Amino acid sequence: MNAIRRSWTLAKASYAVLRADRELLLLPLLSFLALTVIVIAFALPLVLFGLTPDGEPNAGGIVLAFVFYVVAYSVAFFFNTALVGSALIRLEGGDPTLRDGLRIATARLPVIVGYAVVAATVGMILRAIAERAGVLGQIVGGLLGFAWSVATFLVVPILVAENVGPLEAIRRSGSLLRKTWGEQLLGNAGISLVFGLLAVVTVVVGAAVIVILASVSTVLAIVGVALVVLAVGGIALVGAALSGIFTASVYRYATTGQAGDFGSDVLQAAFRRKGG
């Protein structure tokens, strides 16, 4: 219950930052639209060339999958960098615009692509472990994936604020996180939990309403489905934006000791300092 309460406090505090710059919601939206286009563009070649008749991946399929990973990661990291860069400006007392975030991401584009190549390589390796070693491989792959996500938690804000390459950013992220994450990493998980629950509740309630509407009119039922989809999409956008803001604030806290709009007591509860 304490973890849930702290997570809810973090979500509300994060929303206070987002409320000051609501245009930041456009960044996860643009990321989603761009990734949708990329998935569609790669889907047909992957289906046609990614698998041989016996279901085993061939060389062409592996190369195409790797290129897909690199392109998708590059797009996702680009817009996340824009979001985090804007959040850091706000946390430093500035007034960021959407153009500021995109300018920051564009300036760091070569490093973003480099980090995408590293992330794609790790992703392909973890996928191979999970697929080729049965249940044990899935467990090992899941644990390694979790360790990777923890180690790279602060990579994006480091790429924004520091003039380093992708490998140094990963090393620096691990170094900073060891100083601040303590016993539990509640913040991002808490935000995901809160907005995941909101999405589930929205779907359940929406489904019940749609059933009622369907008994009255098919048109009303279709409208109800559209409204539920929009509501869930809105929840996902807000959750993604809040996660980026939280990451930016944790980086600022780890490097300066200042928690910005979150409040030092809240962040210290979620990221308990080691060694006093």
Residue frames relative to the residue before (quaternion, step in Angstrom):
aa qw qx qy qz dx dy dz
M 1.0000 0.0000 0.0000 0.0000 0.00 0.00 0.00
N 0.6277 0.5263 -0.3403 0.4618 3.59 1.02 -0.74
A 0.6427 0.5189 -0.3241 0.4611 3.56 1.00 -0.84
I 0.6517 0.5110 -0.3200 0.4602 3.58 0.96 -0.81
R 0.6576 0.5116 -0.3146 0.4549 3.56 0.95 -0.88
R 0.6600 0.4914 -0.3185 0.4706 3.59 0.94 -0.82
S 0.6351 0.5278 -0.3331 0.4551 3.56 1.02 -0.78
W 0.6508 0.5056 -0.3139 0.4715 3.57 0.99 -0.80
T 0.6243 0.5282 -0.3335 0.4690 3.59 1.05 -0.75
L 0.6488 0.5109 -0.3126 0.4694 3.58 0.98 -0.84
A 0.6483 0.5192 -0.3237 0.4531 3.57 0.96 -0.84
K 0.6686 0.4896 -0.3029 0.4706 3.60 0.93 -0.84
A 0.6595 0.4993 -0.3101 0.4686 3.59 0.96 -0.84
S 0.6329 0.5228 -0.3261 0.4687 3.57 1.03 -0.78
Y 0.6378 0.5361 -0.3217 0.4498 3.55 1.00 -0.82
A 0.5970 0.5649 -0.3650 0.4374 3.59 1.09 -0.63
V 0.6431 0.4911 -0.3178 0.4942 3.59 1.07 -0.72
L 0.6721 0.5023 -0.3009 0.4533 3.57 0.89 -0.94
R 0.6167 0.5667 -0.3454 0.4234 3.57 1.04 -0.74
A 0.6427 0.5211 -0.3241 0.4586 3.58 1.12 -0.60
D 0.7823 0.1632 -0.0813 0.5956 3.60 1.19 -0.52
R 0.0588 -0.8558 0.5138 0.0134 3.56 0.52 1.19
E 0.5659 0.6076 -0.3931 0.3950 3.58 1.16 -0.44
L 0.5222 0.6388 -0.4161 0.3822 3.60 1.23 -0.28
L 0.5341 0.6223 -0.4044 0.4049 3.59 1.21 -0.36
L 0.5782 0.5965 -0.3773 0.4094 3.58 1.17 -0.47
L 0.6101 0.5894 -0.3596 0.3886 3.60 1.08 -0.62
P 0.6892 0.4180 -0.3084 0.5051 3.67 0.80 -0.79
L 0.6003 0.5490 -0.3672 0.4510 3.60 1.11 -0.56
L 0.6607 0.4912 -0.3011 0.4812 3.58 0.92 -0.90
S 0.6232 0.5381 -0.3345 0.4585 3.57 1.05 -0.76
F 0.6560 0.5124 -0.3066 0.4617 3.58 0.94 -0.90
L 0.6716 0.4958 -0.3052 0.4583 3.59 0.87 -0.91
A 0.6611 0.5045 -0.3087 0.4616 3.58 0.95 -0.87
L 0.6635 0.4966 -0.3063 0.4684 3.59 0.96 -0.84
T 0.6036 0.5513 -0.3537 0.4546 3.59 1.08 -0.66
V 0.6492 0.5068 -0.3064 0.4773 3.57 0.97 -0.88
I 0.6588 0.5126 -0.3115 0.4541 3.58 0.96 -0.86
V 0.6397 0.5228 -0.3272 0.4587 3.58 0.94 -0.86
I 0.6621 0.4962 -0.3078 0.4698 3.58 0.92 -0.88
A 0.6635 0.5218 -0.3053 0.4408 3.57 0.95 -0.89
F 0.7399 0.4002 -0.2266 0.4910 3.60 1.04 -0.74
A 0.5218 0.6864 -0.4133 0.2929 3.60 1.13 -0.50
L 0.6939 0.4894 -0.2901 0.4413 3.58 0.78 -0.98
P 0.6748 0.4681 -0.3242 0.4696 3.66 0.80 -0.80
L 0.6360 0.5265 -0.3401 0.4503 3.60 1.01 -0.73
V 0.6578 0.4981 -0.3087 0.4732 3.57 1.00 -0.79
L 0.7140 0.4710 -0.2596 0.4483 3.57 0.93 -0.91
F 0.8301 0.2225 -0.0696 0.5065 3.58 0.92 -0.90
G 0.5620 0.6603 -0.3771 0.3256 3.59 1.19 -0.30
L 0.7996 0.1878 -0.0902 0.5633 3.58 1.11 -0.63
T 0.3829 -0.6784 0.5781 0.2427 3.52 -1.14 0.72
P 0.7143 -0.4723 0.2807 0.4336 3.65 -1.17 0.31
D 0.7005 0.4556 -0.2915 0.4657 3.62 1.03 -0.62
G 0.6008 -0.6185 0.3396 0.3758 3.58 1.27 0.21
E 0.5618 0.5956 -0.3952 0.4165 3.60 1.24 -0.02
P 0.4773 -0.6771 0.4675 0.3083 3.61 -0.88 0.84
N 0.2483 -0.7583 0.5805 0.1624 3.58 -1.00 0.79
A 0.7337 -0.4392 0.2818 0.4352 3.55 -1.32 0.20
G 0.6533 0.5224 -0.3189 0.4457 3.58 0.96 -0.87
G 0.6565 0.5156 -0.3066 0.4573 3.54 1.00 -0.82
I 0.6404 0.5237 -0.3221 0.4603 3.58 1.02 -0.81
V 0.6574 0.5024 -0.3094 0.4687 3.58 0.94 -0.90
L 0.6659 0.5022 -0.3053 0.4595 3.57 0.92 -0.92
A 0.6407 0.5173 -0.3261 0.4642 3.59 1.01 -0.79
F 0.6453 0.5165 -0.3239 0.4604 3.58 1.00 -0.80
V 0.6401 0.5105 -0.3249 0.4734 3.59 0.96 -0.84
F 0.6236 0.5348 -0.3364 0.4604 3.57 1.02 -0.80
Y 0.6402 0.5240 -0.3200 0.4617 3.58 0.91 -0.91
V 0.6757 0.5012 -0.3039 0.4471 3.59 0.83 -0.98
V 0.6802 0.4824 -0.2983 0.4643 3.59 0.85 -0.95
A 0.6746 0.4968 -0.3013 0.4554 3.60 0.87 -0.95
Y 0.6638 0.4909 -0.3056 0.4743 3.59 0.92 -0.88
S 0.6288 0.5429 -0.3436 0.4381 3.60 0.97 -0.82
V 0.6646 0.4948 -0.2983 0.4738 3.58 0.94 -0.90
A 0.6728 0.4972 -0.3028 0.4566 3.59 0.85 -0.97
F 0.6844 0.4738 -0.2890 0.4729 3.60 0.89 -0.91
F 0.5962 0.5742 -0.3660 0.4253 3.61 1.06 -0.70
F 0.7342 0.4095 -0.2451 0.4828 3.58 0.74 -1.02
N 0.6158 0.5254 -0.3549 0.4677 3.59 1.11 -0.56
T 0.6163 0.5322 -0.3345 0.4744 3.57 1.10 -0.70
A 0.6353 0.5197 -0.3241 0.4704 3.58 1.01 -0.79
L 0.6590 0.5097 -0.3020 0.4633 3.57 0.99 -0.86
V 0.6878 0.4754 -0.2811 0.4711 3.57 0.84 -0.98
G 0.6316 0.5334 -0.3342 0.4526 3.59 0.99 -0.79
S 0.6554 0.4952 -0.3062 0.4810 3.58 0.98 -0.83
A 0.6489 0.5215 -0.3203 0.4521 3.57 0.97 -0.85
L 0.6431 0.5165 -0.3273 0.4610 3.60 0.99 -0.78
I 0.6127 0.5321 -0.3535 0.4654 3.59 1.04 -0.69
R 0.6636 0.4960 -0.3034 0.4707 3.59 0.92 -0.89
L 0.6786 0.4970 -0.2980 0.4513 3.59 0.91 -0.88
E 0.6661 0.4627 -0.2984 0.5031 3.58 1.23 -0.40
G 0.6361 -0.5662 0.3160 0.4183 3.57 1.28 0.19
G 0.5278 0.6391 -0.4082 0.3825 3.59 1.27 0.12
D 0.3820 -0.6889 0.5632 0.2496 3.53 -1.35 -0.08
P 0.1231 -0.8546 0.5008 0.0615 3.60 0.27 1.25
T 0.2331 -0.7237 0.6277 0.1671 3.51 -1.31 0.45
L 0.6743 -0.4686 0.3647 0.4390 3.54 -1.28 0.20
R 0.6272 0.5456 -0.3305 0.4470 3.56 1.04 -0.76
D 0.6088 0.5560 -0.3546 0.4411 3.60 1.04 -0.71
G 0.6758 0.4991 -0.2949 0.4553 3.55 0.88 -0.94
L 0.6763 0.4804 -0.2947 0.4743 3.58 0.90 -0.89
R 0.6140 0.5439 -0.3456 0.4558 3.59 1.09 -0.66
I 0.6490 0.5121 -0.3132 0.4675 3.57 0.97 -0.87
A 0.6769 0.4938 -0.2956 0.4590 3.57 0.89 -0.95
T 0.6462 0.5212 -0.3247 0.4532 3.59 0.97 -0.80
A 0.6481 0.5255 -0.3154 0.4519 3.57 1.00 -0.82
R 0.7445 0.3787 -0.2074 0.5092 3.59 1.13 -0.66
L 0.3018 0.8134 -0.4664 0.1726 3.59 1.29 0.15
P 0.6569 0.4997 -0.3553 0.4388 3.69 0.79 -0.78
V 0.6680 0.4790 -0.3063 0.4802 3.60 0.96 -0.80
I 0.6049 0.5546 -0.3498 0.4518 3.59 1.05 -0.73
V 0.6644 0.4875 -0.3026 0.4788 3.58 0.92 -0.91
G 0.6299 0.5333 -0.3340 0.4552 3.59 1.01 -0.77
Y 0.6653 0.4798 -0.2988 0.4877 3.56 0.97 -0.84
A 0.6106 0.5449 -0.3481 0.4573 3.60 1.08 -0.67
V 0.6273 0.5228 -0.3392 0.4671 3.60 1.03 -0.73
V 0.6471 0.5040 -0.3160 0.4769 3.59 0.96 -0.86
A 0.6804 0.4888 -0.2924 0.4611 3.59 0.86 -0.96
A 0.6398 0.5200 -0.3260 0.4625 3.59 1.02 -0.76
T 0.6343 0.5256 -0.3263 0.4636 3.58 1.01 -0.80
V 0.6595 0.4893 -0.3023 0.4840 3.57 0.92 -0.89
G 0.6513 0.5291 -0.3152 0.4433 3.57 0.94 -0.86
M 0.6585 0.4986 -0.3090 0.4716 3.59 0.96 -0.84
I 0.6452 0.5163 -0.3241 0.4606 3.58 0.99 -0.81
L 0.6704 0.4914 -0.2994 0.4685 3.59 0.90 -0.91
R 0.6374 0.5201 -0.3290 0.4637 3.57 1.03 -0.74
A 0.6458 0.5159 -0.3199 0.4631 3.59 0.99 -0.82
I 0.6348 0.5224 -0.3265 0.4664 3.59 1.01 -0.81
A 0.6861 0.4948 -0.2883 0.4486 3.58 0.87 -0.93
E 0.7265 0.4565 -0.2493 0.4490 3.59 0.97 -0.84
R 0.7652 0.4129 -0.1987 0.4522 3.58 1.03 -0.73
A 0.7397 0.3971 -0.2308 0.4918 3.60 1.18 -0.23
G 0.5648 -0.6503 0.3751 0.3426 3.58 1.15 0.57
V 0.8217 -0.1959 0.1676 0.5083 3.53 -1.16 -0.71
L 0.6353 0.5282 -0.3295 0.4569 3.57 0.98 -0.83
G 0.6471 0.5209 -0.3144 0.4594 3.56 0.99 -0.83
Q 0.6380 0.5209 -0.3279 0.4626 3.57 1.02 -0.75
I 0.6487 0.5067 -0.3148 0.4726 3.58 1.01 -0.80
V 0.6752 0.4832 -0.2915 0.4750 3.56 0.87 -0.99
G 0.6567 0.5145 -0.3113 0.4551 3.56 0.94 -0.88
G 0.6436 0.5209 -0.3188 0.4613 3.57 1.03 -0.79
L 0.6637 0.4996 -0.3035 0.4667 3.58 0.95 -0.86
L 0.6624 0.4921 -0.3031 0.4766 3.56 0.97 -0.85
G 0.6330 0.5300 -0.3266 0.4602 3.56 1.05 -0.74
F 0.6416 0.5083 -0.3215 0.4760 3.57 1.02 -0.79
A 0.6482 0.5135 -0.3183 0.4635 3.59 0.96 -0.86
W 0.6401 0.5230 -0.3199 0.4631 3.57 1.01 -0.79
S 0.6695 0.4961 -0.3084 0.4588 3.60 0.89 -0.88
V 0.6375 0.5080 -0.3259 0.4789 3.59 1.08 -0.69
A 0.6818 0.5051 -0.2921 0.4412 3.57 0.88 -0.95
T 0.7594 0.3645 -0.1927 0.5034 3.59 1.08 -0.69
F 0.2733 0.8146 -0.4811 0.1740 3.59 1.26 0.26
L 0.7930 0.3028 -0.1383 0.5103 3.59 0.95 -0.88
V 0.3282 0.7737 -0.4975 0.2147 3.61 1.20 0.24
V 0.6782 0.5146 -0.3196 0.4161 3.61 0.77 -0.96
P 0.6934 0.4347 -0.3173 0.4791 3.67 0.74 -0.81
I 0.5983 0.5409 -0.3693 0.4616 3.61 1.11 -0.53
L 0.6460 0.5080 -0.3177 0.4730 3.58 0.98 -0.81
V 0.6415 0.5200 -0.3203 0.4642 3.58 1.12 -0.67
A 0.8154 0.3481 -0.1374 0.4417 3.55 0.70 -1.14
E 0.7800 0.3059 -0.1578 0.5226 3.59 1.11 -0.52
N 0.4220 -0.7125 0.5081 0.2368 3.56 -1.02 0.78
V 0.3629 0.7126 -0.5070 0.3216 3.56 0.44 1.28
G 0.5265 -0.6193 0.4834 0.3250 3.54 -1.31 0.33
P 0.7313 -0.4540 0.2796 0.4254 3.58 -1.27 0.16
L 0.6716 0.4934 -0.3153 0.4540 3.61 0.90 -0.82
E 0.6529 0.4872 -0.3115 0.4892 3.58 0.99 -0.79
A 0.6186 0.5405 -0.3466 0.4529 3.61 1.06 -0.68
I 0.6372 0.5119 -0.3264 0.4747 3.59 1.02 -0.76
R 0.6565 0.5028 -0.3114 0.4682 3.58 0.92 -0.89
R 0.6715 0.4971 -0.2919 0.4656 3.56 0.93 -0.91
S 0.6137 0.5502 -0.3467 0.4477 3.59 1.03 -0.73
G 0.6638 0.4951 -0.3027 0.4718 3.56 0.92 -0.89
S 0.6468 0.5266 -0.3185 0.4504 3.56 1.00 -0.81
L 0.6829 0.4770 -0.2877 0.4726 3.59 0.90 -0.91
L 0.6730 0.5135 -0.3101 0.4327 3.56 0.91 -0.86
R 0.6059 0.5561 -0.3560 0.4438 3.57 1.09 -0.67
K 0.6749 0.4924 -0.3018 0.4593 3.59 1.11 -0.55
T 0.8177 0.3286 -0.1265 0.4553 3.58 1.03 -0.60
W 0.6620 0.5685 -0.3512 0.3394 3.61 0.96 -0.60
G 0.2431 -0.8275 0.4852 0.1439 3.61 1.21 -0.43
E 0.8291 -0.2379 0.1825 0.4720 3.52 -1.13 -0.75
Q 0.8248 0.1019 -0.0189 0.5558 3.59 0.98 -0.70
L 0.2542 -0.7300 0.6144 0.1579 3.54 -1.18 0.63
L 0.0103 -0.8789 0.4758 -0.0316 3.51 0.44 1.30
G 0.5902 0.6635 -0.3728 0.2694 3.53 0.94 -0.87
N 0.7575 0.3785 -0.2282 0.4806 3.59 0.47 -1.17
A 0.6307 0.5230 -0.3331 0.4666 3.57 1.02 -0.77
G 0.6460 0.5287 -0.3171 0.4502 3.56 1.03 -0.80
I 0.6490 0.5021 -0.3147 0.4771 3.57 0.96 -0.84
S 0.6450 0.5120 -0.3174 0.4702 3.58 0.97 -0.84
L 0.6492 0.5215 -0.3173 0.4537 3.57 0.98 -0.85
V 0.6611 0.5158 -0.3120 0.4466 3.58 0.86 -0.97
F 0.7498 0.3947 -0.2354 0.4759 3.57 0.73 -1.00
G 0.5665 0.5590 -0.3869 0.4657 3.57 1.20 -0.36
L 0.6564 0.4957 -0.3012 0.4825 3.56 0.98 -0.86
L 0.6271 0.5289 -0.3383 0.4610 3.58 1.00 -0.78
A 0.6555 0.5077 -0.3114 0.4643 3.58 0.98 -0.84
V 0.6525 0.5139 -0.3160 0.4585 3.59 0.95 -0.86
V 0.6528 0.5061 -0.3095 0.4712 3.58 0.93 -0.91
T 0.6423 0.5270 -0.3210 0.4547 3.57 0.97 -0.85
V 0.6637 0.4993 -0.3030 0.4674 3.58 0.95 -0.87
V 0.6712 0.5017 -0.3070 0.4511 3.59 0.88 -0.92
V 0.6848 0.4627 -0.2844 0.4858 3.57 0.83 -0.98
G 0.6510 0.5237 -0.3164 0.4493 3.56 0.96 -0.86
A 0.6365 0.5265 -0.3316 0.4556 3.59 0.99 -0.81
A 0.6444 0.5143 -0.3236 0.4642 3.57 0.99 -0.82
V 0.6627 0.4972 -0.3043 0.4701 3.58 0.95 -0.85
I 0.6379 0.5325 -0.3273 0.4499 3.58 1.01 -0.83
V 0.6234 0.5318 -0.3418 0.4601 3.60 0.99 -0.77
I 0.6553 0.5003 -0.3087 0.4743 3.57 0.97 -0.85
L 0.6696 0.5023 -0.2974 0.4592 3.57 0.93 -0.90
A 0.6240 0.5589 -0.3378 0.4291 3.57 1.05 -0.77
S 0.6398 0.5197 -0.3273 0.4620 3.58 1.11 -0.61
V 0.6778 0.4610 -0.2816 0.4988 3.58 1.26 -0.35
S 0.7903 -0.1579 0.1686 0.5675 3.56 0.81 -1.08
T 0.4955 -0.6542 0.4875 0.2981 3.56 -1.02 0.83
V 0.6225 0.5476 -0.3343 0.4483 3.56 1.05 -0.79
L 0.6539 0.5041 -0.3126 0.4696 3.58 0.95 -0.88
A 0.6312 0.5321 -0.3328 0.4557 3.59 1.02 -0.76
I 0.6462 0.5097 -0.3175 0.4710 3.60 0.99 -0.83
V 0.6318 0.5194 -0.3223 0.4767 3.57 1.00 -0.82
G 0.6419 0.5315 -0.3146 0.4544 3.57 1.01 -0.86
V 0.6372 0.5188 -0.3237 0.4691 3.60 0.98 -0.83
A 0.6576 0.5142 -0.3104 0.4547 3.57 0.93 -0.91
L 0.6629 0.5049 -0.3072 0.4595 3.58 0.96 -0.84
V 0.6377 0.5168 -0.3284 0.4673 3.59 1.01 -0.76
V 0.6423 0.5166 -0.3210 0.4664 3.58 0.97 -0.86
L 0.6617 0.4993 -0.3065 0.4679 3.58 0.94 -0.86
A 0.6502 0.5202 -0.3193 0.4524 3.58 0.98 -0.83
V 0.6652 0.4894 -0.3021 0.4761 3.59 0.92 -0.90
G 0.6375 0.5246 -0.3225 0.4631 3.58 1.03 -0.79
G 0.6447 0.5181 -0.3155 0.4652 3.57 1.01 -0.81
I 0.6361 0.5201 -0.3236 0.4691 3.57 0.99 -0.82
A 0.6571 0.5112 -0.3096 0.4594 3.58 0.96 -0.88
L 0.6469 0.5230 -0.3231 0.4512 3.60 0.97 -0.81
V 0.6646 0.4923 -0.3065 0.4712 3.57 0.90 -0.92
G 0.6475 0.5261 -0.3162 0.4516 3.59 0.96 -0.85
A 0.6586 0.5033 -0.3079 0.4670 3.58 0.96 -0.86
A 0.6576 0.5046 -0.3131 0.4636 3.57 0.96 -0.84
L 0.6585 0.5076 -0.3112 0.4603 3.58 0.95 -0.85
S 0.6230 0.5372 -0.3441 0.4527 3.59 1.02 -0.72
G 0.6524 0.5058 -0.3140 0.4689 3.58 0.99 -0.81
I 0.6464 0.5122 -0.3161 0.4689 3.57 0.98 -0.85
F 0.6456 0.5244 -0.3201 0.4535 3.56 0.96 -0.85
T 0.6412 0.5235 -0.3220 0.4595 3.59 0.97 -0.84
A 0.6453 0.5202 -0.3148 0.4625 3.57 0.98 -0.87
S 0.6861 0.4862 -0.2932 0.4547 3.57 0.90 -0.89
V 0.6231 0.5267 -0.3433 0.4653 3.59 1.04 -0.71
Y 0.6320 0.5194 -0.3363 0.4667 3.60 0.98 -0.79
R 0.6624 0.4994 -0.3066 0.4667 3.58 0.91 -0.91
Y 0.6474 0.5155 -0.3101 0.4679 3.55 1.04 -0.80
A 0.6736 0.5107 -0.2961 0.4447 3.57 0.97 -0.90
T 0.7511 0.4061 -0.2179 0.4727 3.58 1.03 -0.74
T 0.7998 0.2676 -0.1321 0.5208 3.61 1.09 -0.59
G 0.4410 -0.6902 0.4634 0.3383 3.56 1.21 -0.43
Q 0.6163 0.5260 -0.3440 0.4745 3.58 1.30 0.04
A 0.2819 -0.8035 0.5087 0.1269 3.54 -0.74 1.08
G 0.4244 -0.7248 0.4620 0.2848 3.58 1.21 0.00
D 0.8418 -0.1987 0.1465 0.4800 3.54 -1.06 -0.79
F 0.5528 0.6178 -0.4120 0.3781 3.61 1.17 -0.15
G 0.3976 -0.6766 0.5208 0.3361 3.57 0.94 -0.84
S 0.4897 -0.7046 0.4304 0.2802 3.58 -0.66 1.11
D 0.6425 0.5447 -0.3452 0.4140 3.61 0.95 -0.79
V 0.6458 0.5214 -0.3272 0.4517 3.59 1.01 -0.75
L 0.6943 0.4673 -0.2882 0.4654 3.58 0.84 -0.95
Q 0.6404 0.5173 -0.3400 0.4546 3.58 1.00 -0.71
A 0.6137 0.5332 -0.3532 0.4629 3.60 1.13 -0.53
A 0.7251 0.4284 -0.2479 0.4788 3.57 1.00 -0.79
F 0.7698 0.2006 -0.1084 0.5962 3.58 1.13 -0.66
R 0.1316 -0.8389 0.5254 0.0536 3.54 0.34 1.26
R 0.4099 -0.7299 0.4900 0.2431 3.60 -0.73 1.04
K 0.3488 -0.7150 0.5652 0.2181 3.54 -1.08 0.77
G 0.8391 0.2159 -0.1518 0.4757 3.53 -1.18 0.58
G 0.6474 -0.5349 0.3187 0.4395 3.56 1.13 0.67
